[in-house]
Amino acid sequence: MVSRVWSLMRFLIKGSVAGGAVYLVYDQELLGPSDKSEAALRKAEEVLPPAVYQFSQYVSQQTGLQIPQLPAPPKINFPIRESWNSGIIKVMSALSAAPSKAREYSREGWEYLKERTK
């Protein structure tokens, strides 16, 4: 009985995290234009370090443990639009070449099997 409840709790927690992530992506319009994605990344860079610091202060007050200060996160100057486009281009070119590559590899495999059976 306990294992069934525990597995149900795990499923609900995982579903909540996944649902929250999907809602956050939709709410922040991260799948839209890359300008909005870059703005959300900049906003996260500004908001996340103070939030982590406040959380660590809260945990240390509640538990009495001293949590060492985390180093400052590195500044990211990364063009998301160019990386996204190059990734999409590579994936689409691989998908378009897949049938001919599959035919080529199957022919090579067939020839290899013919040679091995002689």
C-alpha positions as CSV (number, residue, x, y, z in Angstrom):
1,M,0.0,0.0,0.0
2,V,2.8,2.4,0.9
3,S,4.6,1.7,-2.3
4,R,1.5,2.5,-4.4
5,V,1.0,5.8,-2.5
6,W,4.7,6.6,-2.9
7,S,4.6,5.9,-6.6
8,L,1.4,8.0,-7.0
9,M,3.1,10.9,-5.1
10,R,6.2,10.6,-7.4
11,F,3.9,10.7,-10.4
12,L,2.0,13.7,-9.2
13,I,5.2,15.6,-8.3
14,K,6.8,14.9,-11.7
15,G,3.6,15.8,-13.5
16,S,3.4,19.1,-11.5
17,V,7.0,20.0,-12.4
18,A,6.4,19.2,-16.0
19,G,3.1,21.1,-16.1
20,G,4.7,24.0,-14.4
21,A,7.5,24.1,-16.9
22,V,5.1,24.0,-19.8
23,Y,3.0,26.7,-18.3
24,L,6.1,28.9,-17.7
25,V,7.2,28.5,-21.3
26,Y,3.8,29.4,-22.5
27,D,3.2,32.3,-20.1
28,Q,6.6,33.9,-20.9
29,E,6.1,33.2,-24.7
30,L,9.5,31.5,-25.0
31,L,8.5,29.6,-28.1
32,G,7.7,32.9,-29.9
33,P,10.2,35.3,-31.4
34,S,13.7,35.1,-30.1
35,D,13.6,38.7,-28.9
36,K,11.2,37.6,-26.1
37,S,13.4,34.6,-25.3
38,E,16.5,36.8,-25.0
39,A,14.5,39.2,-22.7
40,A,13.4,36.3,-20.5
41,L,17.0,35.1,-20.3
42,R,18.2,38.6,-19.2
43,K,15.4,38.8,-16.7
44,A,16.4,35.4,-15.3
45,E,20.0,36.5,-15.0
46,E,18.9,39.5,-12.9
47,V,16.4,37.7,-10.7
48,L,18.0,34.4,-10.0
49,P,21.1,35.3,-8.0
50,P,19.2,37.4,-5.4
51,A,16.5,34.7,-5.1
52,V,19.2,32.0,-4.5
53,Y,20.8,34.2,-1.9
54,Q,17.5,34.9,-0.1
55,F,16.7,31.2,-0.2
56,S,20.1,30.3,1.3
57,Q,19.7,32.9,4.0
58,Y,16.3,31.4,4.8
59,V,17.6,27.9,5.0
60,S,20.5,28.9,7.2
61,Q,18.1,30.7,9.6
62,Q,15.8,27.7,9.8
63,T,18.5,25.0,10.1
64,G,21.3,26.9,11.8
65,L,23.7,25.8,9.1
66,Q,26.1,28.3,7.4
67,I,25.8,28.0,3.7
68,P,28.9,29.4,1.9
69,Q,28.4,32.3,-0.5
70,L,28.1,31.1,-4.1
71,P,30.4,32.6,-6.7
72,A,28.8,35.1,-9.1
73,P,27.4,33.4,-12.2
74,P,29.3,34.1,-15.4
75,K,27.9,36.7,-17.8
76,I,26.4,35.0,-20.9
77,N,26.7,36.8,-24.2
78,F,25.2,34.2,-26.4
79,P,23.2,34.8,-29.6
80,I,20.2,32.5,-29.1
81,R,18.8,33.2,-32.6
82,E,21.9,32.1,-34.5
83,S,22.3,29.0,-32.4
84,W,18.7,28.0,-32.8
85,N,18.8,28.6,-36.5
86,S,22.0,26.6,-37.0
87,G,20.6,23.7,-34.9
88,I,17.4,23.6,-36.9
89,I,19.3,23.7,-40.2
90,K,21.5,20.8,-39.1
91,V,18.6,18.7,-37.9
92,M,16.6,19.3,-41.1
93,S,19.6,18.5,-43.3
94,A,20.2,15.3,-41.4
95,L,16.5,14.4,-41.8
96,S,16.5,15.1,-45.5
97,A,19.7,13.0,-46.0
98,A,18.4,10.1,-43.8
99,P,16.7,8.1,-46.6
100,S,19.7,8.1,-48.9
101,K,22.1,7.4,-46.0
102,A,19.9,4.5,-44.9
103,R,19.9,3.1,-48.4
104,E,23.6,3.5,-48.7
105,Y,24.3,1.8,-45.3
106,S,21.9,-1.1,-46.0
107,R,23.6,-1.6,-49.4
108,E,27.0,-1.7,-47.7
109,G,25.7,-4.1,-45.0
110,W,24.2,-6.4,-47.7
111,E,27.6,-6.4,-49.5
112,Y,29.4,-7.2,-46.3
113,L,27.0,-10.1,-45.6
114,K,27.5,-11.4,-49.1
115,E,31.3,-11.4,-48.6
116,R,31.1,-13.0,-45.2
117,T,28.8,-15.9,-46.4
118,K,31.2,-16.8,-49.3
